[in-house]
Each structure stands twice: as structure tokens, then as C-alpha cells.
Amino acid sequence: MPAPVICWFRQDLRLSDNPAWTAACKTKSRVIPVYILDDENAGPWKMGATSRVWLHHSLTALDKSLAGNLLLLKGRAEDILPKLAKDHGASKIFWNRCYEPWRIARDSRLKDTLTDQGIKCESFNGSLLWEPWDIKKQDGTPYRVFTPFFRKGCLSANPPRAPLPAPQNPVLFPTNKTTSEKLNLLPTKPRWDTPMLSHWTVGEAAAQIRLKEFIEHRLKGYKDGRNYPARNNISRLSPHLHFGEISPNQAWHASIESGIKNHAENDLDCFHSELAWREFSHSLLYYNPALPEEPLNKKFTSFDWNTPDPDLLEKWQKGQTGFPIVDAGMRELWQTGYMHNRVRMIVASFLVKDLRYHWRVGEDWFWDTLFDADLANNAASWQWVAGCGADAAPYFRIFNPTTQGDKFDPQQEYINKWAPDSHQIKPILDHAKARDAALEAFKVIK
Ligand SMILES: Cc1cc2nc3c(=O)[nH]c(=O)nc-3n(C[C@H](O)[C@H](O)[C@H](O)COP(=O)(O)OP(=O)(O)OC[C@H]3O[C@@H](n4cnc5c(N)ncnc54)[C@H](O)[C@@H]3O)c2cc1C
């Protein structure tokens, strides 16, 4: 019997357009598919409670596609994989690259251990359209401004790889059957996850259906419609993309045909540019590993943020601020594990500009409550709103939550859906006064 090989699934929980899985299957050896929950290495950035729920169901779906052969393990990957390889006599390990600083550090340690053990490792790009090191300015430094990053960097580089089909009839190495329950990812009582999940279908097949449905029915009008939370002009692919149930290449290429056929070239360009914001955030994280903790603009390092008042913070978290668009967004998040992008910007501005709480307070809350919580996108977006990130909103841009609501939810459909009672709540602050105070406080950054 030839030695088996290992395919290590990480943020690529799919079988189609999965370069590591395709390469493992191509060896014609028996493949051991494995997922490892590595909370220890993740440290403070171990997955939040809501993401864990998604992960549970995503692993269940992947395991089903692998006829129940996905091995699920828990612990430090650099302890587990060398032992797994040794126990089964595996000769090679395949994986797709991740870009979180803790994963990069761990993978490099692991690679050294495996190489010493005589086991070959091969890694691939399965999560990004372009590797961060392929998109750089002419002087060799990474971009800090989005538009040139996308228009000059990405669009003049090699086009994104065409998606790979799922390998046919992979030969799987039979392992001891494990199920996602083993990882203890679901909450114990109360089961808050059940109503939340009713808004979603998790897994690769569901992600493909969502993409198809979006490009056929909602891509046209996306450029304008994506700003209005009551319209359904967005893809809601973010949790699927985060967990790799679908690849950005699949979204990029599938949207081209439909965009052209439906004369929606501007919408297509806008959708591609949003996918490119994801690339930009990953590039920022790759080149600035402290992005989740420290402001990119060092002038903010000693900014005097207000100490959060637990009562006011809870009102923001639970959607009880008395500002209807903020409350609607925070309740959409609490109930569905998702919030519309326009509203994310409004609630974030409210936290960092009106309440003047540190952007990390909001970053942490989103980390725990979003299904799509993503280290790169979350950190880059919070820093963008706070004004300390790359290509960030200037410090003096302070959203007025009332006029934002009037503009982007003119019929109050979104507000009525999520927070119909918010109009009756006494506002927790006076926006005009909070704005003046913020402008005064942020002057030190000027
Ligand atoms: C404060 C704040 C925090 C955020 N935290 C996250 C997060 O943790 N995870 C996350 O995936 N996105 C985050 N975003 C970005 C954005 O809000 C979501 O990606 C988007 O709302 C997801 O909805 P969608 O899939 O319908 O997006 P669509 O409009 O359909 O866009 C398609 C895809 O492009 C990517 N994308 C779109 N907008 C952005 C953006 N501004 N930055 C990076 N990628 C983008 C996403 O992968 C998204 O799924 C955050 C934004 C803000 C303002």
C-alpha cells in the first residue's frame, strides 16, 4: 500500500476550487482529511461564540461530503499533525494558506517540525484572489490606499485563477469516525443559536446556491442598492467566504458572465471592488500583524478614549440607544449573526465617535457576535471607521445616525423590521453635543 497523504482543512471548508484538496487527491494516494480546532495557538483571537456555531455546522456539512471521513481533532496543530502523520505513515501534508499572524507563526513552526521528520508539506492559495506579496507598489512596498491597490495593483496583475472542479471519486483513508459534537462548539443552554441559524443555511452547497441566486437576481442594481439595508441587493456571502465554503475566485468568475449578460457592468465592477476590499484587509493584516490590536496611524496610540460606561455599552450592544438605525443594526446582529455593511458603519461610528469608546471595544463585540467575524476584515474596518486605519475615514467624518437613517432607510422598513420600538426609547446621548465633543477631542490627532 502506498503511504497515505493528509489534507488539512482550515478556512477552506469546501471540496470545489480547493487547491490543497485537489493536489492531495491528485497524488492517487489515500487521503486523510483532517480539521483541527486550535484554540491554544489562537490565544486571544480564538473564534467567538457565534463563529463557533457556524463552524460546527460547516464541519458537519463537509464531513457529509466526505462520506463521514473527516477527522476532527482539538489541540495544538504542531503537536497533532506530526503525530498523525507518524501514526499513519503519511508522507505528505497539503493545506491552503491562512493570513492571521498566529496561524502564520504556527504554520512555519509546524513546517520545520514536519520537514525534520521527513514529511513533505505543500501549501496553496485557496482563500485570496491575489497573494499579498503579489500586489505591491512599484517601489516594492505594500499599498496603504484602496483605490490604487485595486485599480493599479490587482487589476494589472494576473487575473484570478479560474475555479477548479471538485476532484471525482477521491480515495479516502478510513479513520475513526468523529462528529462535530466532539469539538463542543455549540452553546449549552440557552440555545440562542437555534433562532439565529434559522436565517441561514450553512455549508458549501448552500454557499453555491446563495452565489447563484445573488448573481442572477440581485447583482443588477448592486452598486446603488448595496447602501440600502432594506433592499436585498447584497450577496450575504461573507460567512461562507470567511469559512471558505466558497472561494473568492468562484464569486469573481461566476459574477462576470452574469454581469455582462444583464448589462450590469457597473454593478459587476462594484461587486469585484468589494471582494477586493477583502483582499486589501488581508494585505493590511499580512503587512501589519498588530492590526487587530494597534492603530495603524500611530497618532492614535495615546488618544484619550472614554472609559466605557457598562450601562451605556450594554445599551449599544443590545440595541437600546434610542437611535433607531443604530438599534435596528445591533438587533439584526444579535438575532441573525449578521449586520448590513452600511449599518455596520453607522453603529461603529456611533461607538467610536459619539460614545468615544475605543474601536477595540466594538471589534471585540463583533468578534463574538458575527457569523462572518474575520480578523482581517473586522480589524481593518473598525480602524477605518475610527479614522486610524489605512485609507480611513477622516476623524471629522461623524455620521449623524438620524440623517443616515433617513437617507438609507427612507421608508423605515429596516427600522420597523428590527427595532420598531426604538422611537419610544429616550436617546442615550445628544448627538450634536457628542459630535462637538468628539471634534474637540480628535483635534489632537489633526
Ligand atoms: C465595523 C465593521 C466591521 C466589519 N467586520 C467584518 C467582519 O468581521 N467580517 C467580514 O467579512 N466583513 C466585515 N465588515 C465588512 C462588510 O460589512 C461585510 O463584509 C459585508 O457587510 C458582508 O455582507 P455581504 O456578504 O452581503 O457583502 P457584499 O456587499 O455582497 O460583498 C461581497 C463580499 O465582499 C467582501 N466585502 C464587502 N465589503 C467589505 C469590506 N468593507 N471590507 C472587507 N470585505 C468586504 C465580503 O467578503 C463580502 O462577503 C465589517 C465592516 C464594518 C464597517
The ligand as an SDF file (V2000), in Angstrom:
LIG
                    3D

 53 58  0  0  0  0  0  0  0  0999 V2000
  -17.1510   47.9780   11.6500 C   0  0  0  0  0  0  0  0  0  0  0  0
  -17.1530   46.9240   10.5690 C   0  0  0  0  0  0  0  0  0  0  0  0
  -16.7800   45.6180   10.8680 C   0  0  0  0  0  0  0  0  0  0  0  0
  -16.7610   44.6320    9.8720 C   0  0  0  0  0  0  0  0  0  0  0  0
  -16.4110   43.3450   10.2010 N   0  0  0  0  0  0  0  0  0  0  0  0
  -16.3540   42.3930    9.2270 C   0  0  0  0  0  0  0  0  0  0  0  0
  -16.0010   41.0480    9.5360 C   0  0  0  0  0  0  0  0  0  0  0  0
  -15.6700   40.7100   10.6670 O   0  0  0  0  0  0  0  0  0  0  0  0
  -16.0240   40.1350    8.5250 N   0  0  0  0  0  0  0  0  0  0  0  0
  -16.3510   40.4680    7.2390 C   0  0  0  0  0  0  0  0  0  0  0  0
  -16.3520   39.6070    6.3600 O   0  0  0  0  0  0  0  0  0  0  0  0
  -16.6580   41.7380    6.9150 N   0  0  0  0  0  0  0  0  0  0  0  0
  -16.6810   42.7070    7.8570 C   0  0  0  0  0  0  0  0  0  0  0  0
  -17.0330   44.0020    7.5200 N   0  0  0  0  0  0  0  0  0  0  0  0
  -17.1650   44.3490    6.0860 C   0  0  0  0  0  0  0  0  0  0  0  0
  -18.5870   44.2520    5.4960 C   0  0  0  0  0  0  0  0  0  0  0  0
  -19.5040   44.9160    6.3170 O   0  0  0  0  0  0  0  0  0  0  0  0
  -19.0600   42.8120    5.2760 C   0  0  0  0  0  0  0  0  0  0  0  0
  -18.0940   42.0810    4.5810 O   0  0  0  0  0  0  0  0  0  0  0  0
  -20.3470   42.7960    4.4450 C   0  0  0  0  0  0  0  0  0  0  0  0
  -21.3490   43.5280    5.0920 O   0  0  0  0  0  0  0  0  0  0  0  0
  -20.8090   41.3690    4.2520 C   0  0  0  0  0  0  0  0  0  0  0  0
  -22.0550   41.3350    3.5940 O   0  0  0  0  0  0  0  0  0  0  0  0
  -22.1910   40.7220    2.1360 P   0  0  0  0  0  0  0  0  0  0  0  0
  -21.5380   39.3930    2.0910 O   0  0  0  0  0  0  0  0  0  0  0  0
  -23.6060   40.8140    1.7510 O   0  0  0  0  0  0  0  0  0  0  0  0
  -21.3280   41.7670    1.2930 O   0  0  0  0  0  0  0  0  0  0  0  0
  -21.3370   42.0980   -0.2540 P   0  0  0  0  0  0  0  0  0  0  0  0
  -21.6200   43.5430   -0.3940 O   0  0  0  0  0  0  0  0  0  0  0  0
  -22.1850   41.1730   -1.0240 O   0  0  0  0  0  0  0  0  0  0  0  0
  -19.7910   41.9070   -0.6470 O   0  0  0  0  0  0  0  0  0  0  0  0
  -19.2510   40.6570   -1.0880 C   0  0  0  0  0  0  0  0  0  0  0  0
  -18.0830   40.2610   -0.2300 C   0  0  0  0  0  0  0  0  0  0  0  0
  -17.0370   41.2320   -0.2990 O   0  0  0  0  0  0  0  0  0  0  0  0
  -16.3730   41.3360    0.9640 C   0  0  0  0  0  0  0  0  0  0  0  0
  -16.5580   42.6910    1.4860 N   0  0  0  0  0  0  0  0  0  0  0  0
  -17.5920   43.5380    1.2600 C   0  0  0  0  0  0  0  0  0  0  0  0
  -17.3880   44.7180    1.8900 N   0  0  0  0  0  0  0  0  0  0  0  0
  -16.2060   44.6110    2.5420 C   0  0  0  0  0  0  0  0  0  0  0  0
  -15.4380   45.4950    3.3540 C   0  0  0  0  0  0  0  0  0  0  0  0
  -15.8330   46.7390    3.6260 N   0  0  0  0  0  0  0  0  0  0  0  0
  -14.2800   45.0490    3.8740 N   0  0  0  0  0  0  0  0  0  0  0  0
  -13.8330   43.8090    3.5980 C   0  0  0  0  0  0  0  0  0  0  0  0
  -14.5150   42.9180    2.8230 N   0  0  0  0  0  0  0  0  0  0  0  0
  -15.6780   43.3150    2.2960 C   0  0  0  0  0  0  0  0  0  0  0  0
  -17.0380   40.3440    1.9050 C   0  0  0  0  0  0  0  0  0  0  0  0
  -16.2790   39.1570    1.9140 O   0  0  0  0  0  0  0  0  0  0  0  0
  -18.3970   40.1430    1.2660 C   0  0  0  0  0  0  0  0  0  0  0  0
  -18.9790   38.9130    1.5660 O   0  0  0  0  0  0  0  0  0  0  0  0
  -17.0830   44.9910    8.5220 C   0  0  0  0  0  0  0  0  0  0  0  0
  -17.4610   46.3160    8.2350 C   0  0  0  0  0  0  0  0  0  0  0  0
  -17.5000   47.2610    9.2410 C   0  0  0  0  0  0  0  0  0  0  0  0
  -17.8920   48.6750    8.8920 C   0  0  0  0  0  0  0  0  0  0  0  0
  1  2  1  0
  2  3  1  0
  2 52  2  0
  3  4  2  0
  4  5  1  0
  4 50  1  0
  5  6  2  0
  6  7  1  0
  6 13  1  0
  7  8  2  0
  7  9  1  0
  9 10  1  0
 10 11  2  0
 10 12  1  0
 12 13  2  0
 13 14  1  0
 14 15  1  0
 14 50  1  0
 15 16  1  0
 16 17  1  0
 16 18  1  0
 18 19  1  0
 18 20  1  0
 20 21  1  0
 20 22  1  0
 22 23  1  0
 23 24  1  0
 24 25  2  0
 24 26  1  0
 24 27  1  0
 27 28  1  0
 28 29  2  0
 28 30  1  0
 28 31  1  0
 31 32  1  0
 32 33  1  0
 33 34  1  0
 33 48  1  0
 34 35  1  0
 35 36  1  0
 35 46  1  0
 36 37  1  0
 36 45  1  0
 37 38  2  0
 38 39  1  0
 39 40  1  0
 39 45  2  0
 40 41  1  0
 40 42  2  0
 42 43  1  0
 43 44  2  0
 44 45  1  0
 46 47  1  0
 46 48  1  0
 48 49  1  0
 50 51  2  0
 51 52  1  0
 52 53  1  0
M  END
$$$$
